[in-house]
Amino acid sequence: MSVERLLADRAVDRALSGAPISRRSRHTARSLDAYLRAGGRPRWMERLSEIEGRTAMEKHRLERLHRALEEECGRGTALFAARWRAVAEHYSFDAINELIRQHNDWYPIERDLPMDVRTRDFVPILGRSYRRTELGPEWILEHFPAVPPEPA
């Protein structure tokens, strides 16, 4: 008896001796959409988690860099301000911004958000847009200013 025939016989035996299909399985719609929904965490959720995690990591890295440059140049000096602005201008957020672009493109489709006919845009979630703003020099300077705040 050849190996192929033996394996084929076993495959037929497994198919015939399998448990009967449950009533629930028989009545569940089989579609690509249902299949994608059933497979673990949705991609939009993974992507948002990744954006948040990477943003927190970059924020921590920038905080350390800001503190080190401040110690090197002196707090509130013109030298510190100029060097920190240069750091902000040249800092790269390419990987996070790519995730943010993917989020902005795919989130409304993946969540099946309703469309507002008047604005021709997707309905806000809890009063806010689903869109995320890409990170750049403005974001760095907003969170870590080149000039320290005035004492109260």
C-alpha positions, 0 to 999 in steps of 0.5 A: 500500500502506498503512502499517498493511499494510506494518507488519503484513506485516513483523511476520508476516515477523519472526515467521515468520523467527525462530530456533527456540525452544531446547529449554531454553526449551520445557521451562522453566516459564512462571510469574509467580514464575519471571518475577519471580525472573529479573529482576535483584536481588530486591527484598528485596536492594535494600531491605536495601541501601537500609536499610543505606546510608540508616542509614550516611548518617544515622549520619554526619550524626548524628555530625557534629551530635553533634560540633558540639553537643559543641564548642558546649556543652562535653563532658559538660555538662548543657546538652549532654545536654539539647540532645542529648536534644532533638535525638534526640527530634525527629530524623525517621527516617520514610523509613528506618522505612518501608523497615524496615516494608516489609522486616519485612512482605515479607521472609519472603514474598519469601524463602519462609522456612519457618514454625516450627510450635511458635512460629508464626513464621518460622524464624530465619536464622543464629539471628537474626530477620529483623526489623529494629528501627525507628530512633528516639531510643533508637537515637540515644542508644545510638550517640551518648550524651548523657553521655560514657562514664566514663574507665577 
